[in-house]
Amino acid sequence: VPCSAILSSYLLGERLNLLGKLGCLLSLVGSTVMVIHAPEDEEVTTLEEMTSKLKEPGFLAYAAILLALCFLLIFCLGPRYGQSNILIYLAICSVIGAFSVSSVKGLGIAIKGFFAGQPVLQNPLTWILVITLVASITTQINYLNKSLDIFNTSLVFPIYYVLFTTIVITTSIILFKEWVTMTVVDIIGTVCGFLTIILGVFLLHAFKDMDVSLGNLPQVLQNEQPAPVTRDDKNILIEVDNSSIAPEDKPKVFMLCT
């Protein structure tokens, strides 16, 4: 994320204001906190164990929700709001990323089994994982390129990193049931990290058009519009009446006795 922000500013002429830099920092801190407090993966060494994990009702329901959300973003929200909202295309990439990471995990197990002499090529799960990985990566690259063509590079990569990290950690927790071994401290740390990520994304996206830097920060804080002075009808009437009198003919003292 910092590399993409720095390179886009130097190579593409894109600017990331002070609030955007702070949003990147908060996003990195939140993601780091989530990774630190995330429990270790459950040991899965064979494709049979991976198959049993993928067939569990909890993961099947989660995968169905992700697929429904992905189709909703691609066919309904994408054509309507994709050109104006940066979160649409990046959400598609992040949701699809859950399937790509799971496929890579399974293919890693298959490759180890292949070199160990196991008949992994005869296992249909191997080819299902290959097809899923190719389809998910192709979709991710497609929509990531669309997002880069429309929006600022220094905004695309931090938001994509945050969304992708959140989806992947959630998928790993559900697939390998890591939440069972999580302590109270890890749960609190994960929630705090997620809230920090949300704050970072908000600062990065909501104030992207503001020209705020360390140099002009005092001027931005001082350039506040003065509050309008409300005047009653008596003051307006006196001003209108006095405007018709020449400056030299205006009375020096005006008294109203009742």
Buried (B, 14 or more C-beta within 10 A) or exposed (E): BEEBBEBBBEEEEBBBBBBBBBBBBBBBBBBEBBEEBBBEEBEBEBBEEBBEBBEEEEBEEBBEEBBEBBEBBBEEBBEEBBEEBBBBBBBBBBBBBBBBBBBBBBBEBBEEBBEEEBEBEEBEBBEBBBEBBEBBBEBBEBBBEBBBEBBBBBBBBBBBBBBBBBBBBBBBBBBBBBBEEBEEEBEEBBEBBBEBBBBBBEBBBEBBEEEBBEEEEEEEEEEEEEEEEEEEEEEEEEEEEEEEEEEEEEEEEEEEEE
